[in-house]
Amino acid sequence: MSMDLILSKAVEIGELMRETEQVKRLMAANEAFEADLALRDKVGDFEMQRQKLVQMEKDGAKREEMEDQNAKIMSIYEEIMASPVMSDMTDANNEVQEVMNYIIRTISSCFMGVSDGCGGDCSGCSGCH
């Protein structure tokens, strides 16, 4: 079996995945995130403050200063995660990851010669939906 054939099948799976509800939801959530400039600014601020903390640690900042910086970072993180847009994007990403993990387990079970009980008929399965 050639690696080219395997990779072409992987591309085919990727193209099929684009048509799933999970991926469509993730794409819509990403679009909503891109459109939310205030949220994107908060994410940028979070990253900047996180980098500042790393630099403070390298520079040997006092423990109290680092704790204050960490509290600031956590406050920004909580604001970000409280956003419905971020919540939806996180949920959608988790759903896609669950499907991807199921696909990987299915592929692994096939080449390892172990059946996970999947007969291809999804009507009684809740694994990837």
Secondary structure, DSSP 8 states (H G I E B T S, - for coil): --HHHHHHHHHHHHHHHTTSHHHHHHHHHHHHHHH-HHHHHHHHHHHHHHHHHHHHHHTT--HHHHHHHHHHHHHHHHHHHHSHHHHHHHHHHHHHHHHHHHHHHHHHHHHTT---S--S-GGG--S--
